[in-house]
Each structure stands twice: as structure tokens, then as C-alpha cells.
Amino acid sequence: MGKRYLISGGGTGGHIFPALAIANKIKSEQPDAEFLFIGANDKMEMQRVPEAGYDIKGLTIYGISRDRSLKALGRNLKLPFVLLKAMREVKNYIREFKPDIAIGVGGFASGPALKAAASLGVPTLLQEQNSYPGVTNKMLAPKAKKICVAYDGLEKYFPADKIVKTGNPVRAEILHIENKNPKAYEYFNFVPDKKLVLVVGGSLGARTLNETMAAHLDDFRKAGVQLLWQTGEQFYRNIDSKLLAEQDEYIRIVPFIKNMNDAYSIADVIVSRAGALAISELSIVGKPVILVPFPYAAEDHQTFNAKALSTKNAAILIPDGEAKEKLYPALMELIQDDARCADMSKNILQFAKPEAIQSIYEEIEGVIGC
């Protein structure tokens, strides 16, 4: 019988994809390993994890709302009872599954999941993607055996003796991208003899990026530049049919890109938010990138992430509040400057940590062996 791994977290791709990368790495090393994911009902992990071939149990769980409405206040008052119920459910799952370790990657579900695991004597390991940790991981840190991080300075939030700087795990297919892969052009129905911009606002989308792209579709055509635009599923559900009708040989509008390795392959320039997972993937991909940080991230950590690159000429940083005015002109200026693109590509590769997933795997196995 193989080892058993409980993995919990989600809510956004920034939590889900590292979790899947970890599971896939373990599976590649131990084909007989068994996995159970714990996620939050109605969140994207309930779709993405089964698509990747893993079992998942969903909890009815949510975070504290900072909204001051009566409805939000009522939800916040109920939250302790919601957490207690989730803890009871997770304990039943753990007793049945009998994991050798519980791995938390952040997100609503990982709080009760790892707290329950620790209370039942299951060793726990945290993977923190960001320069400023979320509430859940800060709460779980005292009981964790190890905390794998990607940034310096997290001793302010976690016990220093538990921290291991590994970098962030990325999907295996991102590590081995064939640049300008002809099959990738065919997959998206683009042509290789025209420049291509890839716009990704994260798994949930980004309003500012979406509104900016929507305003410039005709400009892309006039410039002879192809656009592959991932809107996020919520924006796509509410998209105007007239906007979808704008699609032609230059414009592709999609809610979510499953084959990100193909999208990265054909991109000449990438526009993205500056979440930790995005930064980790973009550094490995090595394409010129314009970063528009999400302005409401905790402690503005996306701006911190973006500045780490922009100060080394590894990315262009455009604040969210300036994007509607400055993003498209900056994009067109960059895509026409081959020398600058080459320089930025070389510089962003200096931030790549392709060995991160191996380092995290070794820490996980070390915790099990303790």
C-alpha cells in the first residue's frame, strides 16, 4: 500500500494549481500513492481537481467578509459555527482516509482541514506562495512541521525554524515549453507570422484588464497583432454577445485556458496580474511581460511582487488605476521593440526556480519520515 496524502486549499488558481503540481510530482515519484483533496463547495477546485484525476471532498466554508452590510455581518456571526461543522466533517474524512501527511496551500478549506489533521496527530506542511501570507496559513503555522515559502522575510509571520525557501511549484508542462510550437498555433487557430499578445487576469479574471482589452479590439486588428484573451469565467458569463461577435482571425476570447503551456508557447508579450503563481510561471516561461497588480491584495503584495521584477528590467509595471490609459500604448510599444523584448526575457529568467517542486517534494517526504 502506498502513502496517503491529504491536500487542502483552493478558491483561486493561485492555490489550486500549486496543489495539483504537488500531487502530480508525488504521483510521478510514487505511482501507488493515494490522494484526497479537501476544498470549498462552489469554488473552482471542485471542478479543477476532478478534471486532473483526483478525489475531492467539499466543505461548506467561507472567509470573513469585510463588507459592512447586515447580510455580511450575519454571515460573519455564523462563521464560528460553520467552521466547527467543517472541522467535524474533515475529522470524519481523515479517520476514514488515514493520511500520512496533510498539506495546506492556502484558501478557505485548508484552515479546518489542517487544524483537524493536527488535532488527530497527522503531521502538517504548509506551502505559502505569497510575500505576505494569508490569514489561514498564519493561523496554521504554529502546528506545522515545515513551511515552504517563495520569498525572503517571512520570519515576521512564521516560526523561523520551520521555514524552508523552496520557491513556488508550477505545473510540470510549464517547465518544458517548446517556444513557437506549430501545434499550439493550430490549437488556438492563430498564425505564426504575426505577433501575438496573451492576456491573463488570473483564474477568476481581472476587471481592469478585461475592460481595457474590450476597448481596444479594433486597435489590435489595425496593428496586425493577434490577441488571446482569457477573461475569467465570471466575466465571460456576463459578456455582451456583440463582444463575442468581434472574434475573428486576430481575436480569441475564452473564459479559461486549460493548455497554458500552449498559450505561453505562442505569446510574444504577456499581460498579467502579479500573483505569486503568475510570477513563478512567467519567470520560467521567459517571455516579456507587462504586470498590472491587483490593487486590493493583502498588504498590496502583488505590487511588491511586480516591483521585484520591474526594478531589474524583467517586467513592466503599470498600476491598476493607470491601466486603461497606459496599458495598450505600452503594449504596442513593447511588442515592436525586439531588442527590449529580448533583454526583458533574459532578465525575467533570472527569477526562475524550476527546481521548486523537487525541493517541496523532499520536504514533504522529510516530514513523513520524522
C-alpha positions as CSV (number, residue, x, y, z in Angstrom):
1,M,0.0,0.0,0.0
2,G,1.3,3.4,-0.9
3,K,1.5,6.5,1.2
4,R,-1.6,8.7,1.6
5,Y,-1.6,12.4,1.1
6,L,-4.3,14.8,2.1
7,I,-4.1,18.2,0.3
8,S,-6.3,21.1,1.0
9,G,-6.8,24.6,-0.3
10,G,-8.2,26.5,-3.2
11,G,-10.6,29.3,-4.2
12,T,-8.4,30.6,-7.0
13,G,-5.9,29.1,-9.4
14,G,-3.1,30.6,-7.3
15,H,-3.9,28.0,-4.7
16,I,-5.3,25.1,-6.8
17,F,-2.5,24.8,-9.4
18,P,0.3,24.6,-6.8
19,A,-1.7,21.9,-5.0
20,L,-2.1,19.9,-8.3
21,A,1.6,20.4,-9.1
22,I,2.5,18.9,-5.7
23,A,0.1,16.0,-6.2
24,N,1.4,15.3,-9.7
25,K,5.0,15.4,-8.5
26,I,4.3,12.9,-5.7
27,K,2.4,10.6,-8.2
28,S,5.3,10.7,-10.6
29,E,7.6,9.6,-7.9
30,Q,5.2,7.2,-6.2
31,P,2.6,5.7,-8.6
32,D,0.9,3.8,-5.8
33,A,0.4,6.9,-3.6
34,E,-3.2,7.8,-2.7
35,F,-4.7,11.3,-2.5
36,L,-7.6,13.1,-1.0
37,F,-8.2,16.8,-1.7
38,I,-10.4,18.9,0.6
39,G,-11.9,22.0,-1.0
40,A,-14.7,24.5,-0.5
41,N,-18.1,23.9,-2.1
42,D,-18.9,26.2,-5.0
43,K,-15.2,27.1,-5.5
44,M,-13.2,26.2,-8.7
45,E,-11.3,23.4,-7.0
46,M,-14.5,21.3,-7.1
47,Q,-14.2,21.3,-10.9
48,R,-10.4,21.5,-11.5
49,V,-9.3,18.8,-9.1
50,P,-11.6,16.0,-10.5
51,E,-10.6,17.1,-14.0
52,A,-7.0,16.4,-13.0
53,G,-8.0,12.9,-11.9
54,Y,-8.1,13.3,-8.1
55,D,-10.8,12.7,-5.5
56,I,-12.1,15.8,-3.6
57,K,-14.4,16.4,-0.7
58,G,-16.2,19.7,-0.4
59,L,-16.8,21.7,2.7
60,T,-19.4,24.5,3.2
61,I,-17.0,27.2,4.2
62,Y,-16.2,30.8,3.6
63,G,-13.9,33.6,4.9
64,I,-14.6,36.7,6.9
65,S,-16.3,39.4,5.0
66,R,-15.1,42.9,5.2
67,D,-18.4,44.2,3.9
68,R,-20.3,46.3,6.4
69,S,-23.8,45.3,5.2
70,L,-26.2,43.5,7.5
71,K,-26.0,40.4,5.3
72,A,-22.2,40.2,5.7
73,L,-22.5,40.8,9.4
74,G,-24.9,37.9,9.7
75,R,-22.5,35.6,7.8
76,N,-19.6,36.6,10.0
77,L,-21.6,35.9,13.1
78,K,-22.4,32.4,11.7
79,L,-18.8,31.7,10.8
80,P,-17.6,30.1,14.0
81,F,-20.5,27.5,13.7
82,V,-19.7,27.0,10.1
83,L,-16.0,26.3,11.0
84,L,-17.0,23.8,13.8
85,K,-19.2,21.9,11.4
86,A,-16.4,21.8,8.7
87,M,-14.0,20.6,11.4
88,R,-16.3,17.7,12.3
89,E,-16.7,16.7,8.6
90,V,-13.0,16.8,8.0
91,K,-12.2,14.7,11.0
92,N,-14.5,12.0,9.7
93,Y,-12.7,12.2,6.3
94,I,-9.3,11.9,8.0
95,R,-10.3,9.0,10.2
96,E,-11.5,7.2,7.1
97,F,-8.7,8.1,4.7
98,K,-5.8,7.8,7.3
99,P,-3.3,10.2,5.6
100,D,0.4,10.1,6.3
101,I,0.6,13.9,6.0
102,A,-1.7,16.9,5.4
103,I,-0.5,19.6,3.0
104,G,-2.1,23.1,3.1
105,V,-1.7,25.5,0.2
106,G,-4.0,28.3,1.5
107,G,-7.6,29.1,0.9
108,F,-10.8,28.7,3.0
109,A,-10.8,24.9,3.2
110,S,-7.3,24.4,4.3
111,G,-8.0,26.1,7.7
112,P,-10.4,23.5,9.1
113,A,-8.7,20.7,7.2
114,L,-5.2,21.1,8.6
115,K,-6.4,22.2,12.0
116,A,-8.4,18.9,12.2
117,A,-5.4,16.9,10.9
118,A,-3.1,18.4,13.5
119,S,-5.6,17.6,16.3
120,L,-5.7,14.0,15.2
121,G,-1.9,13.7,15.2
122,V,-1.4,13.9,11.4
123,P,1.8,15.9,10.6
124,T,1.2,19.0,8.5
125,L,3.1,21.0,6.0
126,L,2.2,24.5,4.6
127,Q,3.1,25.9,1.2
128,E,2.9,29.7,1.2
129,Q,3.0,31.2,-2.3
130,N,3.0,34.9,-1.4
131,S,5.3,37.6,0.0
132,Y,2.5,38.4,2.5
133,P,0.8,35.2,3.9
134,G,-2.9,34.7,4.1
135,V,-4.8,34.5,7.4
136,T,-5.3,30.8,7.1
137,N,-1.6,29.9,6.9
138,K,-0.6,32.3,9.6
139,M,-3.2,30.6,11.9
140,L,-1.9,27.1,11.0
141,A,1.8,27.9,11.2
142,P,2.4,27.1,14.9
143,K,1.4,23.4,14.5
144,A,3.0,22.9,11.1
145,K,6.2,20.8,10.8
146,K,7.5,22.7,7.8
147,I,6.5,25.8,5.9
148,C,7.7,26.0,2.3
149,V,7.9,29.6,1.1
150,A,9.0,31.6,-2.1
151,Y,10.1,34.9,-0.6
152,D,12.5,36.2,2.0
153,G,11.4,37.9,5.2
154,L,8.5,35.6,6.2
155,E,10.1,35.2,9.6
156,K,7.9,38.1,10.6
157,Y,4.8,35.8,10.2
158,F,6.0,32.3,10.7
159,P,8.4,30.5,13.1
160,A,11.8,30.9,11.6
161,D,12.9,27.3,12.4
162,K,10.1,25.9,10.3
163,I,10.7,28.0,7.1
164,V,12.3,26.5,4.0
165,K,12.7,28.7,1.0
166,T,11.8,26.4,-1.9
167,G,10.1,28.7,-4.5
168,N,6.6,28.1,-5.8
169,P,5.6,24.8,-7.5
170,V,4.4,25.2,-11.1
171,R,2.7,22.7,-13.4
172,A,5.1,20.2,-15.0
173,E,4.1,21.2,-18.5
174,I,5.2,24.8,-17.9
175,L,8.8,23.5,-17.2
176,H,9.1,22.1,-20.8
177,I,7.5,24.6,-23.2
178,E,8.5,24.4,-26.9
179,N,8.7,28.0,-28.0
180,K,6.5,28.8,-31.0
181,N,5.2,25.3,-31.2
182,P,3.3,24.9,-34.5
183,K,0.7,22.6,-32.9
184,A,-0.1,25.4,-30.3
185,Y,-0.8,27.8,-33.1
186,E,-3.1,25.2,-34.7
187,Y,-4.8,24.6,-31.3
188,F,-5.8,28.3,-30.9
189,N,-6.2,28.9,-34.7
190,F,-3.6,31.6,-34.9
191,V,-0.7,32.1,-37.4
192,P,3.0,32.3,-36.5
193,D,3.9,35.1,-38.9
194,K,2.0,37.8,-36.8
195,K,2.8,39.0,-33.3
196,L,0.6,37.7,-30.5
197,V,-0.4,39.1,-27.1
198,L,-1.6,36.8,-24.3
199,V,-3.7,38.5,-21.7
200,V,-4.5,36.5,-18.5
201,G,-6.2,38.1,-15.5
202,G,-5.8,35.0,-13.2
203,S,-8.3,32.1,-13.0
204,L,-11.1,34.4,-11.8
205,G,-10.4,37.2,-14.3
206,A,-9.5,40.9,-13.8
207,R,-12.0,43.6,-14.5
208,T,-9.5,46.3,-15.4
209,L,-7.7,44.1,-17.9
210,N,-11.0,42.9,-19.4
211,E,-12.4,46.4,-19.8
212,T,-9.1,47.6,-21.3
213,M,-9.0,44.8,-23.9
214,A,-12.6,45.2,-24.8
215,A,-12.0,48.9,-25.6
216,H,-9.1,48.1,-28.0
217,L,-10.1,45.1,-30.1
218,D,-10.2,47.1,-33.3
219,D,-6.9,48.6,-32.5
220,F,-5.3,45.1,-32.3
221,R,-6.7,44.3,-35.8
222,K,-5.4,47.6,-37.2
223,A,-2.0,46.9,-35.7
224,G,-1.9,43.4,-37.2
225,V,-1.4,41.9,-33.7
226,Q,-3.2,38.8,-32.6
227,L,-4.9,38.7,-29.2
228,L,-5.5,35.6,-27.0
229,W,-7.6,36.9,-24.1
230,Q,-8.6,34.9,-21.1
231,T,-11.4,36.8,-19.4
232,G,-12.1,34.6,-16.4
233,E,-15.4,32.6,-16.2
234,Q,-17.5,35.2,-14.3
235,F,-16.8,38.0,-16.8
236,Y,-17.3,35.6,-19.7
237,R,-20.8,34.5,-18.4
238,N,-21.9,38.1,-18.4
239,I,-20.1,39.2,-21.6
240,D,-22.0,41.1,-24.3
241,S,-22.8,38.9,-27.3
242,K,-21.6,41.8,-29.5
243,L,-18.2,41.5,-27.9
244,L,-18.0,37.8,-28.7
245,A,-19.0,38.5,-32.2
246,E,-15.8,40.6,-32.5
247,Q,-13.8,37.4,-32.7
248,D,-12.0,36.7,-36.0
249,E,-8.6,35.6,-37.2
250,Y,-7.0,38.2,-34.9
251,I,-9.1,37.9,-31.7
252,R,-9.8,34.9,-29.4
253,I,-11.9,35.4,-26.3
254,V,-12.0,32.5,-23.9
255,P,-13.2,32.1,-20.2
256,F,-10.3,29.9,-19.2
257,I,-7.2,28.4,-20.8
258,K,-6.5,24.8,-19.8
259,N,-3.5,24.4,-22.1
260,M,-1.5,27.2,-20.6
261,N,1.8,25.7,-21.9
262,D,0.4,26.2,-25.5
263,A,-0.7,29.7,-24.7
264,Y,2.7,30.6,-23.3
265,S,4.4,29.0,-26.3
266,I,2.9,31.3,-28.9
267,A,2.9,34.5,-26.9
268,D,5.3,37.3,-27.9
269,V,4.2,39.5,-25.0
270,I,2.1,38.6,-21.9
271,V,-0.1,40.8,-19.8
272,S,-0.9,39.5,-16.4
273,R,-1.8,40.2,-12.8
274,A,1.1,39.8,-10.4
275,G,0.0,37.0,-8.1
276,A,2.7,34.7,-6.8
277,L,1.9,31.8,-9.0
278,A,1.8,34.0,-12.1
279,I,5.2,35.4,-11.3
280,S,6.6,31.9,-10.8
281,E,5.2,30.7,-14.1
282,L,6.2,33.8,-16.1
283,S,9.7,33.6,-14.8
284,I,10.1,30.1,-16.1
285,V,8.4,30.9,-19.4
286,G,10.8,33.8,-20.0
287,K,8.6,36.0,-22.2
288,P,8.4,39.8,-22.0
289,V,5.6,40.7,-19.6
290,I,3.5,43.7,-18.5
291,L,2.2,43.3,-14.9
292,V,-0.9,45.1,-13.7
293,P,-1.0,44.2,-9.9
294,F,-4.4,43.7,-8.3
295,P,-4.6,46.8,-6.0
296,Y,-6.6,45.2,-3.2
297,A,-4.4,42.2,-2.4
298,A,-3.4,41.9,1.2
299,E,-0.6,44.4,2.1
300,D,-0.5,45.2,-1.6
301,H,1.7,42.2,-2.1
302,Q,1.1,42.0,-5.9
303,T,2.7,45.4,-6.3
304,F,5.6,44.1,-4.2
305,N,5.9,41.1,-6.5
306,A,5.8,43.2,-9.6
307,K,8.4,45.7,-8.3
308,A,10.8,42.9,-7.7
309,L,10.8,42.3,-11.4
310,S,10.4,45.8,-12.8
311,T,13.3,47.2,-10.9
312,K,15.5,44.6,-12.7
313,N,14.0,45.4,-16.1
314,A,12.4,41.9,-16.0
315,A,8.9,43.3,-16.4
316,I,6.9,46.5,-17.0
317,L,4.7,47.5,-14.1
318,I,1.5,49.5,-14.7
319,P,-0.7,50.3,-11.7
320,D,-4.3,49.2,-12.0
321,G,-5.6,52.8,-11.8
322,E,-3.5,53.8,-14.8
323,A,-4.0,50.7,-17.0
324,K,-7.0,51.9,-19.0
325,E,-4.9,54.8,-20.2
326,K,-1.4,53.4,-20.4
327,L,-1.7,49.6,-20.9
328,Y,-2.4,49.4,-24.7
329,P,0.1,52.1,-25.7
330,A,2.8,50.4,-23.6
331,L,1.9,47.0,-25.1
332,M,2.2,48.2,-28.7
333,E,5.5,50.0,-27.9
334,L,7.0,46.8,-26.3
335,I,5.8,44.3,-28.9
336,Q,7.5,46.4,-31.7
337,D,10.8,46.7,-29.8
338,D,12.6,43.3,-30.4
339,A,15.7,44.4,-28.5
340,R,13.9,45.3,-25.4
341,C,11.8,42.2,-25.5
342,A,15.0,40.1,-25.7
343,D,16.5,41.9,-22.8
344,M,13.4,41.5,-20.6
345,S,13.2,37.8,-21.5
346,K,16.8,37.3,-20.4
347,N,16.2,39.2,-17.2
348,I,13.0,37.5,-16.1
349,L,14.6,34.1,-16.5
350,Q,16.9,35.0,-13.6
351,F,13.9,34.8,-11.3
352,A,13.0,31.2,-12.4
353,K,13.1,28.4,-9.8
354,P,12.4,25.2,-11.9
355,E,13.7,23.1,-9.0
356,A,11.0,24.3,-6.6
357,I,8.7,21.3,-7.0
358,Q,11.6,18.9,-6.3
359,S,12.5,20.8,-3.1
360,I,8.9,20.8,-1.9
361,Y,8.6,17.1,-2.5
362,E,11.8,16.4,-0.5
363,E,10.4,18.5,2.4
364,I,7.1,16.6,2.3
365,E,8.9,13.2,2.4
366,G,11.1,14.5,5.2
367,V,8.1,15.4,7.3
368,I,6.6,11.9,6.8
369,G,9.9,10.3,7.8
370,C,10.2,12.3,11.0
